[in-house]
Amino acid sequence: MSSSSKAVAKSIWAVIGGGNGGQSAAGHLGILGFPVRIYDIFEETIGEIRSKGGVEVGGAVQGFGPVQLATTSIDQAVDGADVIMIIAPALAHRDIARSLAPFVRPGQIVFIHPGATFGAIEFYREFTSAGAPVDDLVICEAQSLLYACRSVSPGVVSIKGVKQKLAVSALPAVKTAAAVASLAAAFPQIVPGINVLETGLTNLNAMMHPGPSLLNTSLIESSHEWKYYLDGITPTIGVFVERLDKERLALGKAVGLELHGILEMYREMYGVHAPTLSETVRKNPAYQDIQGQKKVDTRYILEDIPMGLVPMASLARKLGVPCRMMETIISLGEEVLDRDLTTTGRTLESLGLAGMSLAGLLDFVEGH
């Protein structure tokens, strides 16, 4: 396709992941008129979407989003796609990267949405190991998921809220402008981040999920129905998270970033603000119906510790930044669940960054 005709035609999106976020994004893209394919490993989900011909979307976005293809074959999903958007648990990122590596082609955008902490680096490392054309790809990540959403049933989703602003960075950062120009054609909320250190260190799931979940264990295991943000982020827990957030900000400063605090990020993403975190989440319309989990071992701990807090703490230790609260939550999660969440997580060693100096790390993420 020539560059002039491609400018007129809408880009083809392949959505990798058929969970809450994947179905929401596929449906939204279909409503917007973009050609979209969706891939998942579960035939039950894919079969229902295939039978419907798309995804029914309700809530903050409404309509029926047609999909061109619903498949359990990842090669079919990405063949000829302009954008490959991965919306899947970060615990699956490594396996997805390995599955994708033989099929990615020069010029494609690989968009990890969200990257958790340093997801783009993990994809880059796995693609490089497999001999994929990393220099000719655009590998980028979002700091968070664009939506607050839930899957009602296969092929039916409820989008409870859409962020007003979402930072995306490419690895290396010299490719960010091209990535954002393409992605923002569908999602104008997307803005350029500084680099993948910024998008990784603005992963608020690492702040908002593990600590509050562990501190609400008795409520989780009770017989009560409860709302995660409205009931779970009490004033005391909110203050705890705000203190934890100061470690994240200090880590950002150590790598040359002036990150926004958690309250300012809620203002940017959702347009809500209050003096405290507890009050802020109560004012967020997207959070009003988010139910609390009924078991402790959910992604809020199993994913957001090893793929969120562990890489942050790993980098903090290398740079000599105090991270006592991060390490406390990691240790508490491991003790409560009786599981190793550290060696199975993203560390500087597993990401191939352990031997880099700070200057080397910055050169790697910037691409100068």
C-alpha positions, 0 to 999 in steps of 0.5 A: 500500500502506498503512503498516500493511500495508507493515509486515507485508509484506516489502520488495521488493528490486531488485538491480542487478548480477549479479556476485559480490556481486549474485548473493550478495545476491539469493540471500541475500535470496531465502533470507530470504523477500524478494521480489527481482528481479535485473538485469544487462546480460549475458543469459547470466548473467540467462538462467541465473538465470531458468532456475534460478528463483533462485540457489544459495548455498553456504558461510557462507549455504546454500540456494536463493534464489528470484528473482521476476524476472531481467531485462536491463531496468532499468526492469522491475527497479526498477518498484515496488521498495522498495529498489534495491540497486546491487552493481556495480563503482564504475567503472559507477556513473555509467552506472548512475545515468544509466540509473536516473534516469528510473525512480526514484520518490519513496519508494524507497531507492537503496542503493549497496552498496558506495559505494567512496569517495563513491558516494552523492555521484556518484549524487546528482549524476547524479540531480540533473542528470537531474531525478530526485526526489532530495529524495524518495529515500533515497540511501545507501551502505555502507562495504564489501560485506557478503560475501566471495564468489565466483560459481562459475557463473551462478546459483551462488555461494559466500559465504565470509564475512559481515561482523558489522557494516556501516556505512551512511550516507544523503545527507544524513545526516538520512535515515540512520535511515530507511534503516538501519531498512529495510535492517536488516530484511533485514541486521541487520548494518547500522548507521548511519554518521555521514555519507557522508564516514565511509562513504567514508573507511572504504572499506578496499578502497582500503587493501587492494587497490592497494598490495599488488597493485602490490607483488606484481606479480612474484607476480601474473605468475608461474606460481604459484597464490597466496592474495591475503591469506595470501600477498600481505599479507606482514609488510612489505606489512602494515606498508606498508598500516598506514602508508598507513592513517594518512593515511586517519585523518588525513583523517578527523580533518580532516573531524571524524571519529575513524575506526577504524584498519584493525585495529580495523575488522577486529575490528568487521567480522569479529571477528578481531584480531591485533597486525599486519595480516599476522597479522590477515588470516591469522586471518580465515576469510573470506579463507582461500580468496581466490585471488590474481589472475593479471594486474595490470590487475584491479579491485584497481587499475583500480577501487580507485585511481580510485574509492578513493584518487583521491577521498581524495587529492583531498579531502586536498589541498584540506584540506592533509592530507599524502597522500604514500603515497596519491599514490605508489600512484596514480602507481605504478599509472598508471606500471605500467599506463600509464593515466591513473587520476586524471582518469578517477576521482572527484575533487572537481571531477567530484563537484561539490564543488571550490568548497565550503568545508569548512563547506559540504561538511559542511552538504551531507552532513549536511543540517541 
